[in-house]
Amino acid sequence: MNKLSMLRVFLQLFWTSSMLFACGPSGLSTGIDAEEQGIVDASFRLTGISEVSRVNIKIPPNVDKNYQLDSQGRVSDQFVLTAGVHKVTAVAYKKDNSTTPPTELEVARAEGEIIVTTASVSQLSLALLDATGGQKQPDFGPVITLIKGEPTVLSPGQTVTVSSQAVDLDTKDVISYSWSHDCGVDNAKAHFVEPSAAITEFISDIEQFCKLTLTVKSNKFTDSETLDVTFIEQGSGTLALSAYYAPNPRLNSINGSSNASNTSCTIELYNDYYASYANAMCPKAFVTGSTSKWSAYSMDWGAKEHKDRKIEASISDGCGSIEYKNDYPDYPTYSYFLWTHSTVGNIVCMATFKATNYIDIVNGDGIVIDKKPLIGQVSVGVHFVDKVK
């Protein structure tokens, strides 16, 4: 056995979410005094950085290698180092196809030292630091911070001055301004003096209501705001009118059950289509003189105001009594009732369930001057007998 000491050194290179793993041996390079040399057996796997075109490893004075990654990001090599301290530099590159001809950009770099000794295995871990500047900062879009007109109610032929301001946090980006208008009578009778200026003037030659829209743009992003202007002859006035449709509430289902007769009844009323096929007469009889539990369910209260709403129940004469038993009276979506049936046998009764939603009627000052009920009502027929078959 000669004095050659065989030394394997595992070189591990780490990058954020990427790692070079040391593996088994391959070939052997020579040319160094056998009494001072060691074998560096390195196999690299680079994961998570698919854009890397090559990795360069330098270990002066003799090692300067470029590694082309295979389809799985791996490369293997073997070389000889003299015993002692060695500086190791690893640099990852990717191609930049935005230039002509294409060039390479350094995307990560690591530097460190490895100590090669005899009769042992040395390891070195390097952090391959991202050199691209980190995560890409998205572009900032513009935002309108001011839009106003003075005056906003004026006579035809008069001029309203409209002013605006916009901000883009990317101060190098140029903000463009664009005004447009939509007038209720004739757009051709109105115009901006300078529609691409932040501050400009607007004129309408006739009486009409106009909606002015400002759109600002920087790079690919935009922001828009609107301003209302009214042109009206002196001595006239304007009415700002808003209205909404307030439909009646709807009972979606009615359910009844009796333990005494082991009977139940369900009437589904989700919409008018269901109602047109529903049978409002319960299919099975209930026992005379017992008590049954009934519920009425509504999710369609119609008008948008839900401050004052309730579900009530009533029964036809001679059919006993029905009592409201809701556990949550302030939340009447589900309302429960106990119906104590008549003691008279073989009678057909009718129970009527009514959902009422009261909406506020307000005057021009926003003061409530009245309440109007919106009603949804459904009746159910029940047959009572002395004994259920």
Stockholm file with secondary structure:
# STOCKHOLM 1.0

chainA/1-389         MNKLSMLRVFLQLFWTSSMLFACGPSGLSTGIDAEEQGIVDASFRLTGISEVSRVNIKIPPNVDKNYQLDSQGRVSDQFVLTAGVHKVTAVAYKKDNSTTPPTELEVARAEGEIIVTTASVSQLSLALLDATGGQKQPDFGPVITLIKGEPTVLSPGQTVTVSSQAVDLDTKDVISYSWSHDCGVDNAKAHFVEPSAAITEFISDIEQFCKLTLTVKSNKFTDSETLDVTFIEQGSGTLALSAYYAPNPRLNSINGSSNASNTSCTIELYNDYYASYANAMCPKAFVTGSTSKWSAYSMDWGAKEHKDRKIEASISDGCGSIEYKNDYPDYPTYSYFLWTHSTVGNIVCMATFKATNYIDIVNGDGIVIDKKPLIGQVSVGVHFVDKVK
#=GR chainA/1-389 SS CCSCCCCBEEEEEEETTEEECCCCCCCCCCCSCTTTEEEEEEEEECCSCTTEEEEEEEETTTEEEEECCCTTSEEEEEEEEESEEEEEEEEEEEEETTSSSCEEEEEEEEEEEEEECTTSCEEEEEECEECSCSSCCCCCCCEEEEEEEECSEECTTCEEEEEEEEECSSTTSCCEEEEEEEESSCGGGEEESCTTSSSEEEEESSSEEEEEEEEEEETTEEEEEEEEEEECCTTCCCCCCCCCCCCCCBCCEEEEEETTTTEEEEEECSSHHHHHHCCCBCSSCEETTCEEEEEEECSBCCSSCCSEEEEEEEECTTSCEEEECCSCTTCTTEEEEEEECCSSSSEEEEEEEEEEEEEEEECTTSCEEEEEEEEEEEEEEEEEESSCC
#=GC SS_cons         CCSCCCCBEEEEEEETTEEECCCCCCCCCCCSCTTTEEEEEEEEECCSCTTEEEEEEEETTTEEEEECCCTTSEEEEEEEEESEEEEEEEEEEEEETTSSSCEEEEEEEEEEEEEECTTSCEEEEEECEECSCSSCCCCCCCEEEEEEEECSEECTTCEEEEEEEEECSSTTSCCEEEEEEEESSCGGGEEESCTTSSSEEEEESSSEEEEEEEEEEETTEEEEEEEEEEECCTTCCCCCCCCCCCCCCBCCEEEEEETTTTEEEEEECSSHHHHHHCCCBCSSCEETTCEEEEEEECSBCCSSCCSEEEEEEEECTTSCEEEECCSCTTCTTEEEEEEECCSSSSEEEEEEEEEEEEEEEECTTSCEEEEEEEEEEEEEEEEEESSCC
//
